[in-house]
Amino acid sequence: MRAPLALLALATFPVGLTFAQAPPQSSEKFSEEMEVREIGLVVELPESFSVLKQLVFDPGDVLVSVDGVLRPATRISSEAPENWTVAVYVDKVLAPPETVFYATLGLAKRSERLAGLGAVEVIVADPGPSLELAPNREPLRIRQALSDLSGRARLHQDATAKASPPDAATLRRQCDRLIAWASASRPPGPRLLFLVADGFPVSPEEQKVLEGGETAAPSERSAILLETARMLAAYGWITVPLPLREAREAEAMIPAQADPEIDRFRVNHSGAGKNSSSVPPPTQFKRSTPSAFRWGAAIALQIEPDLAPLRTLVAATAGKLVGLDALLDPLLDNLAGRWQLWFQAPEPNEGRARPIQVQLRNGTRLRTRAWLRSSTPEEAAAARARALLLSATGRQEGTLPLRIEPGTSGGRLVLRLTVVPLEDSGPVAPGPVRISWAFAADEGTPQVHHEMAPGIERPDQEWSHTLTLSVPPGAHRLAVAVDDLARERWSGRALDLLE
């Protein structure tokens, strides 16, 4: 069985096919191996779905459409997903210290619930991602790591400081780093991403594009956010942005509820003797019915223009926008109540993102991620190449055993790319190799180029390819990455260009 990413399971089952000849001749049996590929999704049923409907719910009640083509659902389960990959990704460029403080503090208080989902890792992007806590299921260590981050953020809080909105170049750099991190190989199973970042002002036109109400060409920032949302969904991350507000504000938004312990205290200490019959029974004080306005700030999270960039990530990944500490527990309850659905997948190794839609036969949409992937999409490869340009020179990323040997010929740059023999990971469907490269200059966004090459047919044999490039004027750095689409392994590094 090939180890997949997100909730993808790939298995090969021997299927016996029997062809009976006309009697009285004896039948002959033939065998062949059929590759059966299933993709698993985490889906959220509508609140109106009754218990009775859940009892009789089966795969035949669900329609799964990938790229507009119906795919048969094979299994469905009401059991809560297990063994989540849980990540807390703190982007200190996109989140001011106040947001980091409240978000990490809120998660630290729920370390036991997080550990109950699965292994938790903590990453800090400042500006590049570094590992604060390796995947761990010990609540104490999770709480300590998050509390340390919260404490450090509190030291840098400035109530009067107002973070400036990121320009397109800054947003691109941070989103590329996020995509490169999110596309790394991880164990199979559901994935949950707590993204500590804040929103920022957008124009009315950008807001319409981000929230799907406008089909005009998106701005550069909008295009970056839509691509990031697509890649997070394609790699199976249920994304929960955490632009948390101050705790006092959160408490003001929770509807008041009667507390039976307080009412009992008031009855027992009302001043009336136990045997007195002349004193009427004490009045049990009840809090007034909460007004809708007390939920105003919670509702504002869904309509506030500055949070449109984060709502874009939520919509594509079937996540939740959590801007109040009090909404963290309902979120975790919601995740525990989601179902699992499996269906037959399209052919692998195309290397692109595919739109997906899941609905009931009556047309009711089920919330799930909006994108799948067949191997590594081109957008993910491009984000990796751009992220390599920001990393240390000579530092190689990825798990593919790649050698890059630069040279020159006729005034052009010649790169000899070699993949040494791999450990055999079992049979895989054939697929090509994608080579991606980008030059960095003093100005402008690096343009990423791609080239397809014949695949690595036998892992025990060396694979090589020669890439000949013309260096553009002003370029001082080059990033090169090689993707084995069949095995979903890649590697690459940045090279400084000599004068």
Residue pairs with C-beta under 8 A, 6 or more apart in sequence:
1 9
1 10
1 11
1 12
1 426
2 10
2 425
2 426
2 428
3 185
3 187
3 188
3 425
4 10
4 188
5 185
5 186
5 188
5 235
5 236
5 488
6 188
6 190
6 191
6 235
6 236
6 237
7 39
7 40
7 41
7 42
7 188
7 189
7 190
7 236
7 340
8 37
8 38
8 39
8 40
8 188
8 236
8 345
9 38
9 39
9 40
9 188
9 342
10 35
10 37
10 38
10 348
11 36
11 37
11 38
12 33
12 34
12 35
12 36
12 427
13 33
13 34
13 36
14 31
14 33
14 34
15 31
15 32
15 33
15 34
16 29
16 31
17 29
17 30
17 31
17 32
18 27
18 29
18 30
19 27
19 28
19 29
19 30
20 27
21 27
21 28
35 429
36 344
37 344
37 345
37 348
38 74
38 75
38 342
38 343
38 344
38 345
39 342
39 343
39 345
39 372
40 340
40 341
40 342
41 340
41 341
41 342
41 343
41 356
41 358
41 368
41 369
42 81
42 190
42 238
42 318
42 338
42 339
42 340
42 341
42 368
43 318
43 338
43 339
43 340
43 341
43 358
43 366
43 367
43 368
44 318
44 334
44 337
44 338
44 339
44 366
44 367
44 368
45 54
45 338
45 339
45 366
46 364
46 366
54 78
57 76
57 78
58 76
59 72
59 73
59 74
59 75
59 76
59 341
59 343
60 73
61 360
61 361
62 73
62 76
62 341
62 358
62 359
62 360
62 361
62 366
63 70
63 73
63 358
63 359
63 360
63 361
64 70
64 71
64 72
64 73
64 341
64 343
64 356
64 357
64 358
65 71
65 356
65 357
65 358
65 359
66 345
66 346
66 354
66 355
66 356
66 372
67 346
67 354
67 355
68 355
69 346
71 343
71 344
71 345
71 346
72 343
72 344
73 341
73 342
73 343
74 342
74 343
74 344
75 340
75 341
75 342
76 339
76 340
76 341
76 342
77 339
77 340
77 341
78 339
79 340
80 335
80 336
80 337
80 338
81 189
81 190
81 335
81 338
81 340
82 118
82 189
83 118
83 187
83 189
83 190
84 117
84 118
84 189
84 190
84 191
84 192
85 118
85 119
85 121
85 135
85 186
85 187
85 189
85 190
85 191
85 192
86 114
86 117
86 118
86 119
86 120
86 121
86 191
86 192
86 194
87 120
87 121
87 122
87 123
87 191
87 192
87 193
87 194
87 237
88 104
88 107
88 120
88 121
88 122
88 123
88 146
88 194
88 196
89 123
89 125
89 129
89 178
89 181
89 193
89 194
89 195
89 196
90 100
90 103
90 104
90 122
90 123
90 124
90 125
90 132
90 149
90 196
91 125
91 174
91 178
91 195
91 196
91 197
92 100
92 124
92 125
92 126
92 127
93 125
93 126
93 127
93 166
93 170
93 174
94 166
94 171
94 174
94 197
94 198
94 200
95 103
95 196
95 197
95 198
95 243
96 161
96 163
96 198
97 153
97 154
97 156
97 157
97 158
98 153
98 157
98 159
98 246
99 196
99 197
99 198
99 242
99 243
99 244
100 149
100 150
100 153
100 196
101 150
101 153
101 154
101 157
102 244
102 245
102 246
102 247
102 325
103 194
103 196
103 242
103 243
103 244
104 146
104 147
104 149
104 150
104 153
104 196
105 146
105 147
105 150
105 325
106 242
106 244
106 325
106 328
107 114
107 146
107 194
107 242
107 328
108 142
108 143
108 146
108 147
108 150
109 143
110 328
110 329
110 332
111 120
111 139
111 140
111 142
111 143
111 146
112 139
113 329
113 332
114 120
114 139
114 142
115 136
115 137
115 138
115 139
115 142
117 192
117 332
117 335
118 137
118 189
119 135
119 136
119 137
120 133
120 135
120 136
120 137
120 142
121 131
121 133
121 134
121 135
121 136
122 131
122 132
122 133
122 142
122 145
122 146
122 149
123 129
123 130
123 131
123 132
123 181
124 130
124 132
124 149
125 174
125 177
125 178
127 173
127 174
127 177
127 390
128 177
128 390
128 391
129 177
129 178
129 181
132 145
132 149
133 141
133 142
133 145
136 142
163 198
163 200
165 200
165 201
166 174
166 200
166 221
168 219
168 220
168 221
168 224
169 445
171 221
171 224
171 225
172 220
172 224
172 386
172 445
173 386
173 390
175 224
175 225
175 227
175 228
175 383
176 383
176 384
176 386
176 387
176 390
177 387
177 390
178 195
178 228
178 232
179 227
179 228
179 231
179 232
179 379
179 380
179 383
179 384
179 387
180 380
180 383
180 384
180 387
180 397
182 193
182 231
182 232
182 235
182 237
183 231
183 235
183 376
183 380
183 383
183 384
185 399
185 488
185 489
190 236
190 238
191 235
191 236
191 237
191 238
192 237
192 238
192 240
192 335
193 232
193 237
193 238
193 239
193 240
193 317
193 319
194 240
194 242
195 239
195 240
195 241
195 242
195 310
195 313
196 242
197 241
197 242
197 243
197 310
198 243
198 310
199 243
199 304
199 306
199 307
199 308
199 309
199 310
200 306
200 309
201 305
201 306
202 210
202 221
202 222
202 305
202 306
202 308
202 309
203 219
204 305
205 214
205 216
205 219
206 218
206 219
206 221
206 222
206 308
207 305
207 308
208 214
209 216
209 218
209 219
209 222
209 226
210 218
210 222
210 225
210 226
210 308
210 309
210 311
210 312
211 308
211 311
211 312
211 315
212 315
218 226
221 309
225 309
225 312
225 313
226 312
227 379
228 313
229 239
229 312
229 313
229 315
229 316
229 317
230 316
230 353
230 370
230 371
230 379
231 353
231 371
231 377
231 379
231 380
231 383
232 239
232 313
232 316
232 317
233 316
233 317
233 318
233 369
233 370
233 371
234 353
234 369
234 371
234 372
234 373
234 377
234 380
235 373
235 380
236 369
237 317
238 317
238 318
238 319
238 335
238 369
239 313
239 314
239 316
239 317
239 319
240 314
240 319
240 320
240 321
240 322
240 331
241 310
241 313
241 314
241 319
241 321
241 322
242 322
242 323
243 307
243 310
243 321
243 323
244 322
244 323
244 324
244 325
245 297
245 323
245 324
247 325
249 297
249 324
250 324
250 325
250 326
250 327
251 326
252 294
252 297
253 294
253 295
253 296
253 297
253 298
253 324
253 326
254 294
254 326
255 290
255 294
255 295
256 287
256 288
256 290
256 294
257 287
258 286
258 287
263 284
263 285
263 286
266 282
266 284
266 285
267 282
267 284
270 282
272 279
272 282
273 279
297 323
297 324
298 323
298 324
298 327
301 307
301 321
301 323
301 324
302 311
302 321
307 321
307 323
310 321
311 321
313 319
314 320
314 321
315 370
316 369
316 370
316 371
317 369
317 370
318 367
318 368
318 369
318 370
320 327
320 331
320 334
322 328
322 331
341 358
341 368
345 372
346 354
346 374
347 374
347 429
348 374
348 375
348 429
348 431
349 374
349 375
349 429
349 430
349 431
349 432
349 485
349 486
350 374
350 375
351 374
351 375
351 376
351 377
351 378
351 381
351 431
351 432
351 434
351 483
351 485
352 373
352 374
352 377
352 378
353 371
353 372
353 373
353 377
353 379
354 371
354 372
354 373
354 374
355 370
355 371
356 368
356 369
356 370
356 371
356 372
357 365
357 370
358 365
358 366
358 368
359 365
359 366
360 366
373 380
375 431
375 483
375 485
375 486
375 488
376 434
376 483
376 485
376 488
376 490
378 434
378 450
381 434
381 436
381 448
381 450
381 481
381 483
381 490
382 436
382 438
382 448
382 450
384 397
384 436
384 481
384 490
384 492
385 436
385 437
385 438
385 446
385 448
385 479
385 480
385 481
385 492
386 438
386 445
386 446
386 448
386 479
388 397
388 438
388 479
388 480
388 481
388 492
388 493
388 494
389 438
389 440
389 446
389 477
389 479
389 494
391 397
391 493
391 494
392 494
393 477
393 494
393 495
393 496
394 493
394 494
394 495
395 493
395 494
396 402
396 491
396 492
396 493
397 481
397 491
397 492
397 493
398 481
398 489
398 490
398 491
398 492
399 489
399 490
399 491
400 419
400 422
400 482
400 483
400 484
400 489
400 490
400 491
401 419
401 420
401 421
401 422
401 491
402 417
402 418
402 419
402 482
402 491
402 492
403 416
403 417
403 418
403 419
403 420
404 415
404 416
404 417
404 480
404 493
404 495
405 415
405 416
405 418
406 413
406 414
406 415
406 416
406 495
407 413
407 414
407 415
407 416
408 414
409 468
412 468
412 469
412 470
412 471
413 468
413 469
413 470
413 471
413 478
413 497
414 466
414 467
414 468
414 469
415 466
415 467
415 468
415 469
415 480
416 464
416 466
417 435
417 464
417 465
417 466
417 467
417 480
417 482
418 462
418 463
418 464
419 456
419 462
419 463
419 464
419 482
419 484
420 462
421 459
421 460
421 461
421 462
422 456
422 459
422 460
422 487
422 489
423 459
424 459
424 460
425 459
425 487
428 486
428 487
429 486
430 455
430 457
430 486
431 455
431 484
431 485
431 486
431 487
432 452
432 453
432 454
432 455
432 485
432 486
433 452
433 453
433 454
433 455
433 456
433 463
433 465
433 482
433 483
433 484
433 485
434 450
434 451
434 452
434 453
434 482
434 483
434 485
435 450
435 451
435 452
435 453
435 465
435 467
435 480
435 481
435 482
435 483
436 448
436 449
436 450
436 451
436 480
436 481
436 482
436 483
436 492
437 448
437 449
437 467
437 469
437 478
437 479
437 480
437 481
438 446
438 447
438 448
438 449
438 478
438 479
439 446
439 447
439 471
439 472
439 475
439 477
439 478
440 446
440 475
440 476
440 477
440 478
440 479
441 472
441 474
441 475
441 476
442 474
442 476
443 474
446 479
451 467
453 465
455 484
455 485
455 486
456 463
456 484
456 486
456 487
459 487
465 482
467 480
469 478
471 478
471 497
475 497
476 496
476 497
477 494
477 495
477 496
477 497
478 494
478 495
478 497
479 492
479 493
479 494
479 495
480 492
480 493
480 495
481 490
481 491
481 492
482 490
482 491
482 492
483 489
483 490
484 490
